């Protein structure tokens, strides 16, 4: 299971937008960093969910945010 994810974060039309390099098709948006983190948590959990199962409980570590760069975030499994 993944322990650290690389994100591509950018500002687009006043909102934060992030894609997860290791998880194709996973993206998240938010008007604030907190909203972006929650959206990322939900998107990653859905990606990791087994078919027909509830998404796993995950916790994201601190988001080191620098726009238009690659950021890293720690993924903790519950």
Secondary structure, DSSP 8 states (H G I E B T S, - for coil): --SEEEEEEEEETTEEEEEETTSTT-EEEESSHHHHHHHHHHHHHHHHS-TTS----EEE------TTEEEEEEEEE-
